[in-house]
Each structure stands twice: as C-alpha cells, then as structure tokens.
Amino acid sequence: MAWSIAEVARMSGVTSRTLRHYDEIGLLPPAWIGSNGHRYYEEADLLRLQQILLMRELGLGLREIQAVLDSQVDQVAVLREHHRRLLAERNRLETLARTVGRTIAELEEGKDDNSMTKINRPENLFEGFEPSSAEDDAEVRERWPEAWAESRQAVETMTAEDTERWQREVTAQMIRLAEFMVAGTPVDDPAVQAEMDAHYQSICRFWTPNAAAYKGLGQTYVDDPRFRANYDKIADGLAVYQRDAMVVYADARLS
C-alpha cells in the first residue's frame, strides 16, 4: 500500500514542503513518483519518517539523523545518546521554569498605578532559553529548512560561555529597543535602525536571511505566542515595534 505526500503530511503533521525538502537532501525519498509527478510513500518510508521525527524531538540535526539512519550503528548506543539529550533537556526546562517564575514575580512587583508593566532589567531574563533566536523556531524550520539546518549546526558548536554571552546580548538589545519604543522613537530613526543592523548581524551568526526571510522572521516574533510573550515581558508592544523596524531595515538594506 502507498500513500500520497498529502496523506503522509496529514497523518504525520509534517508539511508537504518539508517532505519535499527531505526528499531533496536524500533523507526521505519517496518509494516512487507517479506519472503526475506526485510522491508516494510506502510503509517502510512511514517508519523511517517516524524515526526522523523522534530524533528531531530529541534535538538531533538533519545531518545527524541521516547519518544514523543510513548506517548500521549500534541502536543501544543511539538510545543512550538520546537519553543523555533528554536529561539535558529536562535540566534546561527546570532552569526555564525557575526563570519564568522569577519573571512573574518581577512583573507583579513592577506594575505602576495604571497597571502598565515597566521595563525590566533582570540580568538572567533568558536563563534556560535555548540560544536559538528564531533559528530553531518551527516557522523558520518549515519555511526555510536549509537555513534552519545551518543554524542548528552553529548552535551546537556554542559553549556554555558562548550561550551565556548570547543571552546577555539579546537581553540588552531588547531593553535598548524597548527604551526607544517607550520614548516614542519612530522605527525608521537612524538609532533604531542601528539596533536593527546589530540584530541582523547577530542573526547572521546562525543563518543569513534575505529581505523576505528577515521580514518573515519579524512577523514570527508577533505571530508566535512564545516569541511575543518574551518580547512583551520587556515592554508591552515590543514585538510589533521590532517587527516594524525589521521591515524598514529589510526594505532599505536587504532589498
């Protein structure tokens, strides 16, 4: 029995675009392609996709996954590595839970008489967050799979010191941008655009978006509840303000 790419996408929750990308890089070629050009998958392909999704959940990059699937490695050794990654992720989530709890307490203490949240300056605002900016976000993963794979490789080379430095840089940059927003500075102001240039250069450490991708990244900050919540913890409306500033930057510098 064979299933079309649309059926596989519906069953697995993986978009057709991602399945086509998996085919293009040799990770998951279809069993055969029909005369209409549509890809069809058989049971062995579905099992392979299940393994891919499992390893993605465990944090493996596409190249690592392909190496595991294409070689006859010791499955116990692979599971041990997965177990190690899961324990590391558990520790990260515990740290993140403490960070969120601390932020909630600071936000509750930092409200003025009009219940407007003030800008916070906690040094460890992003403690426990993965150093992924948007490069690990599902939006980037689905819309720009090659860029996502590239960024994952960059993230995996970061040391603990690199991660801490990155977290502090992100925090400081968001605070500076929030201060511009609170002051009513237009998003096309040179000072704001200088911050956008610094932001773009920081993104380029992981992947290099063109104008459309950079605008899409800014929209992700607004549309994705996780990203928007992180920005709005600094100051309400910051995600929208940064998105608008990114559009101006993309039109002026990347088009």
VOGU-3710 file (C-alpha; in Angstrom, 3 decimals, decimal comma):
1> mawsiaevar> 0,000/0,000/0,000  1,213/3,510/-0,779  0,217/6,926/0,475  0,432/10,237/-1,355  2,523/13,097/0,011  -0,687/14,881/1,020  -1,846/11,858/3,007  1,522/11,487/4,710  1,504/15,190/5,587  -1,964/14,856/7,086
11> msgvtsrtlr> -1,075/11,745/9,097  2,270/12,945/10,408  1,724/16,675/10,798  4,805/17,314/8,626  4,144/19,782/5,827  4,403/18,734/2,193  7,119/21,356/1,761  9,216/19,723/4,461  8,670/16,256/2,980  9,849/17,544/-0,394
21> hydeigllpp> 12,909/19,027/1,316  13,638/15,680/2,961  13,488/14,098/-0,481  15,794/16,724/-1,998  18,507/16,140/0,620  18,164/12,354/0,436  16,815/11,970/3,963  13,412/10,562/2,991  12,971/9,824/-0,711  9,524/8,546/-1,697
31> awigsnghry> 9,058/4,928/-2,737  8,112/6,125/-6,201  6,847/9,134/-8,136  3,663/8,875/-10,171  3,188/9,988/-13,740  1,502/13,081/-12,348  4,718/13,982/-10,521  3,273/13,267/-7,077  5,376/11,480/-4,469  4,118/8,242/-2,942
41> yeeadllrlq> 5,336/6,603/0,252  5,147/3,002/1,415  5,149/1,519/4,912  8,951/1,435/5,202  9,040/5,143/4,371  6,486/5,919/7,081  8,590/4,025/9,603  11,643/6,000/8,525  9,696/9,237/8,910  8,671/8,168/12,406
51> qillmrelgl> 12,338/7,705/13,289  13,187/11,097/11,812  10,512/12,808/13,886  11,628/11,019/17,041  15,209/12,136/16,576  14,084/15,675/15,738  12,172/15,730/19,037  15,361/14,657/20,760  17,269/17,549/19,249  19,312/15,858/16,524
61> glreiqavld> 20,119/17,834/13,381  19,193/16,579/9,935  22,749/15,538/9,109  22,996/13,567/12,337  19,673/11,889/11,636  20,706/10,933/8,133  24,000/9,508/9,393  22,160/7,394/11,960  19,543/6,120/9,537  21,970/5,396/6,714
71> sqvdqvavlr> 24,425/3,467/8,852  24,097/0,258/10,819  25,107/1,852/14,116  24,501/0,257/17,483  20,901/1,126/18,330  21,644/0,910/22,059  24,388/3,494/21,654  21,978/5,741/19,791  19,385/5,375/22,534  21,999/6,174/25,170
81> ehhrrllaer> 22,799/9,403/23,349  19,081/10,208/23,123  18,761/9,553/26,844  21,642/11,923/27,573  19,994/14,615/25,482  16,667/14,104/27,232  18,282/14,506/30,645  19,982/17,700/29,460  16,650/18,987/28,143  14,966/18,161/31,456
91> nrletlartv> 17,585/20,216/33,279  17,126/23,089/30,827  13,351/23,072/31,324  13,784/23,124/35,103  16,006/26,188/34,733  13,484/27,776/32,377  10,668/27,153/34,863  12,650/28,988/37,533  13,261/31,856/35,110  9,561/32,178/34,292
101> grtiaeleeg> 8,648/32,079/37,982  11,175/34,806/38,742  9,895/36,925/35,846  6,280/36,570/37,004  7,280/37,791/40,454  9,190/40,748/38,985  6,295/41,692/36,701  3,818/41,587/39,587  6,088/43,812/41,658  6,811/46,195/38,764
111> kddnsmtkin> 3,338/47,423/37,892  2,526/51,065/38,426  -0,796/52,532/39,443  -2,129/52,232/35,900  -1,251/48,528/35,749  1,231/49,170/32,938  4,219/46,869/33,110  7,515/48,673/33,433  10,607/47,678/31,510  12,533/45,025/33,419
121> rpenlfegfe> 16,295/44,709/33,642  16,892/41,207/35,026  20,362/40,037/34,057  19,187/36,463/33,628  15,913/37,195/31,858  16,595/34,464/29,310  18,219/31,910/31,604  17,188/28,474/30,371  16,186/29,587/26,880  17,961/27,780/24,079
131> pssaeddaev> 20,323/30,020/22,066  18,104/29,744/19,053  16,755/33,220/18,465  14,304/32,237/15,722  16,521/29,815/14,021  15,046/26,894/15,915  11,506/28,068/15,639  9,017/25,951/13,725  8,317/28,860/11,363  11,942/29,012/10,275
141> rerwpeawae> 12,169/25,225/10,207  9,198/24,882/7,881  9,687/27,936/5,661  13,496/27,857/5,385  14,585/24,279/6,153  18,110/24,731/4,780  18,635/27,839/6,917  17,257/26,010/9,935  19,704/23,134/9,430  22,578/25,612/9,055
151> srqavetmta> 21,605/27,433/12,218  21,318/24,219/14,210  24,913/23,407/13,341  26,003/26,843/14,570  24,065/26,454/17,820  25,555/23,038/18,507  29,085/24,491/18,400  28,341/27,057/21,119  29,956/26,577/24,511  28,245/27,372/27,807
161> edterwqrev> 30,155/30,670/27,884  29,001/31,462/24,335  25,416/30,753/25,332  25,558/32,989/28,404  27,141/35,804/26,390  24,468/35,429/23,697  21,679/35,537/26,286  23,044/38,751/27,785  23,428/40,338/24,343  19,828/39,508/23,441
171> taqmirlaef> 18,534/40,862/26,737  20,485/44,097/26,411  19,392/44,605/22,811  15,715/44,082/23,635  15,924/46,534/26,517  17,552/49,201/24,312  14,856/48,742/21,688  12,127/48,919/24,326  13,536/52,205/25,569  13,299/53,629/22,036
181> mvagtpvddp> 9,696/52,417/21,818  8,688/53,885/25,185  10,293/57,186/24,170  8,161/57,240/21,004  11,136/56,981/18,622  9,979/56,147/15,058  11,110/52,773/13,758  12,917/54,426/10,834  15,027/56,576/13,150  18,768/56,007/12,489
191> avqaemdahy> 19,362/54,939/16,090  16,636/52,293/15,877  17,932/51,119/12,523  21,418/50,822/14,008  19,920/48,411/16,532  18,302/46,501/13,663  21,662/46,241/11,955  23,127/44,777/15,144  20,144/42,408/15,348  20,586/41,320/11,732
201> qsicrfwtpn> 24,289/40,689/12,252  23,500/38,577/15,317  21,044/36,510/13,268  23,725/36,033/10,620  25,783/34,172/13,202  23,257/31,370/12,748  21,808/31,860/9,245  21,667/34,633/6,632  18,120/35,738/5,799  17,302/37,756/2,698
211> aaaykglgqt> 14,798/40,627/2,808  11,716/38,405/2,636  13,046/35,977/5,232  14,031/38,777/7,607  10,559/40,297/7,329  9,067/36,866/7,896  11,216/36,468/10,981  9,892/39,762/12,326  6,325/38,617/11,701  7,107/35,405/13,577
221> yvddprfran> 8,038/37,484/16,630  4,487/38,862/16,543  2,524/35,780/15,497  4,216/33,119/17,600  2,856/33,356/21,172  6,180/32,213/22,650  8,226/34,903/20,955  5,626/37,616/21,519  5,415/36,768/25,219  9,201/37,036/25,552
231> ydkiadglav> 9,215/40,476/23,945  6,205/41,709/25,857  7,826/40,701/29,147  10,248/43,549/28,453  7,575/46,043/27,376  4,068/45,622/26,020  4,032/46,050/22,234  7,758/45,453/21,765  7,277/42,540/19,358  5,226/44,704/16,977
241> yqrdamvvya> 7,684/47,591/17,285  10,628/45,349/16,404  8,745/43,771/13,515  8,041/47,182/12,025  11,678/48,206/12,480  12,808/44,990/10,768  10,575/45,729/7,768  12,175/49,154/7,384  15,647/47,612/7,657  14,877/44,866/5,142
251> darls> 13,492/47,325/2,594  16,433/49,703/2,968  19,360/47,305/3,412  18,416/43,864/2,101  16,248/44,513/-0,954
//
